[in-house]
Amino acid sequence: MAGHSHWASIKHKKGATDVKKGKIFSKIARMITVAARRGGGDPDMNPRLQLAVSKARSVNMPKENVERAIQKGIGVGGGAELFECLYEGYGPYGTALIVEIVTDNKNRTAPEIRKIFDRLGGNLGESGCVSWMFEKKGLILVNSSNLSEDEFMMLVLDAGAEDMQKVGDTFQVICPQTTLDAIKKAVEGKNIKVETAEVSWIPKNNIDLDEAAGRKVLGLLEVLEDHDDVQNVYSNFNLPQSLLAEVQAER
């Protein structure tokens, strides 16, 4: 089975707090625009757009913002051209990082990302240097409070999941990309709120970090996540339970 990195649940909680700053709206708008450009402006016919719109709704992004982003994607309303990039590299203590970028200026973004890696103990590498350590899978996150782990596991496995584990206060469900929507609907059909449903880079194996190492790696990942052009950061580490609980409680 693929690994269940602690960063997946941590960055979701971080995203929820970023809504207060409005930054997440801008990032999701870019996500919607790119999805609409690639697959058309109808969410029912474009699974990638459907996921992006669902994410917008989960953070209460205004409907007019969503519609405006879709219109840009299908060529209405102008706006700068957006480019998708995938950066790979290493963080402190040998952790592997994949950074998904959407930018209107690759010549500006690349040196800025490299500078963040260099400043915080990482090393931006060449394409393919760490992606072989990950698999592209569907990922669903659900708050584990008031849910039976055994019953929830049976629900998602029956709906097509490959694996489910509890990480801190979150159930992480991993599935093939093709069953992501079916599992999401099965969970919501039981009146269980889905916190996140997305296609994600899932690590095949994880590195166990102690508290000091964990804080250093989190420092790099959080600065990357704060960059306006960064859509997602994926990594392959586990934190000690005491630090995981502390970080989740802060979000």
C-alpha positions in Angstrom: 0.0 0.0 0.0 1.0 3.6 -0.5 2.1 5.7 2.4 -0.1 8.1 4.4 2.0 11.2 4.8 1.1 13.4 7.8 1.5 16.5 5.6 -1.8 15.7 3.8 -3.9 16.3 6.8 -1.8 19.2 8.1 -1.9 21.2 4.9 -5.7 20.7 4.7 -6.1 22.3 8.1 -3.7 25.1 7.1 -5.8 25.7 4.0 -8.8 26.3 6.2 -7.1 29.0 8.1 -5.8 30.6 4.9 -9.4 31.3 3.9 -9.3 34.1 6.4 -6.6 35.8 4.4 -8.3 35.2 1.1 -5.2 33.6 -0.4 -6.9 30.2 -0.9 -9.6 31.8 -3.0 -7.0 33.0 -5.5 -5.3 29.6 -5.6 -8.6 27.8 -6.2 -9.6 30.3 -8.9 -6.4 29.4 -10.7 -7.2 25.7 -10.3 -10.7 26.2 -11.7 -9.4 28.3 -14.7 -6.8 25.7 -15.6 -9.3 22.8 -15.3 -11.9 24.6 -17.4 -9.2 25.4 -20.1 -8.2 21.7 -20.2 -11.5 20.0 -20.2 -14.3 22.6 -20.8 -16.5 24.7 -18.6 -19.1 22.1 -17.6 -18.3 20.4 -14.3 -20.6 17.5 -15.1 -18.4 16.7 -18.2 -15.1 17.6 -16.6 -14.1 15.6 -13.5 -11.1 17.8 -12.8 -13.2 20.9 -12.8 -15.9 19.2 -10.7 -13.2 18.6 -8.0 -12.0 22.1 -8.2 -15.5 23.6 -7.9 -16.2 21.2 -5.0 -13.1 22.5 -3.2 -14.3 26.0 -3.8 -17.6 25.2 -2.2 -15.9 23.6 0.8 -14.2 26.9 1.7 -17.3 29.0 0.9 -15.8 30.7 -2.1 -18.4 33.1 -3.6 -20.3 31.6 -6.6 -19.4 34.7 -8.7 -15.7 34.0 -8.2 -16.2 30.4 -9.4 -18.1 31.5 -12.5 -15.5 34.2 -13.3 -12.7 31.6 -13.1 -14.6 29.2 -15.3 -15.2 32.0 -17.9 -11.5 32.8 -17.9 -10.7 29.2 -18.5 -13.0 28.9 -21.6 -11.6 32.2 -23.0 -14.1 34.7 -21.8 -13.1 37.7 -19.8 -9.4 37.9 -20.6 -6.7 37.6 -18.1 -3.0 36.4 -18.2 -2.2 33.0 -19.6 -1.5 30.4 -16.8 1.1 27.7 -16.9 1.2 24.5 -14.9 4.6 23.4 -13.6 5.8 20.5 -11.5 9.0 21.1 -9.4 10.8 18.3 -7.5 13.4 18.4 -4.9 14.6 17.4 -1.4 13.8 18.9 1.9 15.9 18.6 5.1 16.7 15.0 6.3 16.2 13.5 2.9 12.5 14.2 2.6 11.2 14.2 -1.0 9.0 17.1 -2.2 6.8 17.6 -5.2 5.5 21.2 -5.7 2.6 21.9 -8.1 2.7 25.4 -9.6 0.2 27.5 -11.5 1.9 30.7 -12.7 1.5 33.5 -15.2 5.3 33.9 -15.3 7.6 30.8 -15.1 10.7 33.0 -15.3 9.7 34.7 -12.1 8.4 31.7 -10.2 11.3 29.2 -10.7 14.0 31.3 -9.0 11.6 32.2 -6.2 10.9 28.6 -5.5 14.6 27.7 -5.7 15.4 30.5 -3.2 12.9 29.1 -0.7 14.5 25.6 -1.0 18.0 27.0 -0.6 17.1 29.2 2.3 15.3 26.5 4.4 17.6 23.6 4.0 16.3 22.0 0.8 17.6 21.4 -2.7 15.5 21.9 -5.8 16.3 19.1 -8.2 15.7 18.0 -11.8 12.4 16.7 -13.2 11.9 13.1 -12.2 14.3 13.1 -9.3 11.7 12.2 -6.6 8.4 11.6 -8.5 9.2 7.9 -8.8 8.8 7.8 -5.0 5.1 8.7 -5.3 1.9 7.4 -7.0 -0.9 9.6 -8.4 -4.0 8.6 -6.5 -7.3 9.8 -5.3 -7.2 11.2 -1.7 -10.2 11.8 0.5 -9.9 13.3 4.0 -12.6 13.1 6.6 -12.6 14.3 10.2 -12.6 11.1 12.4 -14.6 12.6 15.3 -17.7 10.7 16.1 -17.1 8.1 13.4 -16.5 4.4 13.9 -13.2 3.5 12.2 -14.3 0.0 11.3 -17.6 1.1 9.9 -16.0 3.9 7.9 -13.4 1.6 6.6 -16.0 -0.9 5.3 -17.9 2.0 3.7 -15.0 3.3 1.7 -13.6 -0.2 0.8 -16.9 -1.3 -0.5 -17.1 1.9 -2.6 -13.7 1.2 -4.2 -11.0 2.5 -1.9 -7.6 0.8 -1.7 -6.7 1.7 1.8 -7.8 3.9 4.8 -5.8 4.9 7.8 -6.3 7.3 10.7 -3.7 10.1 10.9 -4.2 12.3 13.9 -7.8 13.3 13.9 -8.3 12.6 10.2 -9.2 9.5 8.2 -7.2 9.4 5.0 -8.7 7.4 2.2 -6.5 6.4 -0.8 -8.1 5.1 -4.0 -7.6 4.9 -7.8 -8.4 8.2 -9.5 -11.3 6.4 -11.3 -13.2 5.7 -8.0 -12.6 9.0 -6.3 -16.0 10.5 -7.2 -17.9 7.3 -6.3 -16.3 7.1 -2.9 -16.9 10.8 -2.2 -20.6 10.3 -3.1 -20.8 7.1 -0.9 -19.4 9.0 2.1 -21.6 12.1 1.6 -24.5 9.7 1.1 -24.1 8.8 4.8 -24.2 12.4 5.8 -20.5 12.5 6.5 -18.7 15.7 5.5 -15.8 15.2 3.1 -13.0 17.7 4.1 -10.9 17.1 1.0 -11.4 15.1 -2.2 -8.6 15.5 -4.8 -6.0 13.8 -7.0 -2.8 13.7 -5.0 0.8 12.5 -5.1 0.9 9.8 -2.5 4.2 8.6 -1.2 5.1 4.9 -1.6 7.0 5.0 1.7 7.5 7.6 4.5 10.4 8.9 6.5 9.9 9.0 10.3 11.1 12.3 11.7 11.7 13.3 15.3 10.4 16.5 16.7 13.3 18.8 15.8 13.5 17.4 12.2 9.8 17.6 11.8 9.7 21.3 12.7 12.4 22.1 10.3 10.7 20.2 7.4 7.3 21.8 8.2 9.0 25.2 8.1 10.0 24.6 4.5 6.7 23.2 3.4 4.7 26.0 5.0 6.7 28.7 3.3 6.3 26.9 0.0 2.5 26.6 0.6 2.3 30.4 1.3 3.8 31.3 -2.1 1.1 32.7 -4.4 1.9 30.4 -7.3 2.0 27.1 -5.3 -1.1 25.0 -5.6 0.0 22.0 -3.6 3.1 20.6 -1.9 3.5 16.8 -1.3 6.0 15.1 0.9 6.8 11.7 2.4 7.3 12.1 6.2 5.7 11.1 9.4 5.8 13.2 12.6 5.9 11.9 16.2 2.4 11.7 17.5 3.0 14.5 20.1 4.1 17.0 17.4 1.3 15.9 15.0 -1.3 16.5 17.6 0.3 19.9 18.5 0.4 21.1 14.8 -3.2 19.9 14.1 -4.5 21.7 17.2 -2.9 24.9 16.0 -4.8 24.9 12.7 
